[in-house]
Amino acid sequence: MMFIVAAIAIVVAMVLTLLRAILGPTLYDRVLAGNSFGTKTVLLLGIMGYMTGRPDFLDIALLYALINFAGTIAILKFFRYRDLSPTMQDVRKQEGEGA
């Protein structure tokens, strides 16, 4: 019973996180909400795996956590440099060191 209540609480938190991702107001609020939603998804997968007695859900949760982390880093890098693979010259220009 306790795990069902925890799963319901996580789903409610996920809905609130989705509202934050939609409403914003800034880009970083949306990125943080997306990352938080991914973390809550990992928690929900772990609880569901325990409740159903299927430990393979934990492997899926771990893989999803890694993808969530890499995706968040890629999104932040894209919005900082407007490219996923900036050259060193672009980095120096961005930091104000000159060419």
Buried (B, 14 or more C-beta within 10 A) or exposed (E): EEEEEBBEEBEEBBEEBBEBBEEEEEEEEBBBBBBBBBBBBBBBBBBBBBEEEEEEBBEBBEEBBEEBEEBBEEBBBEEEBEEEEBEEEBEEEEEEEEE
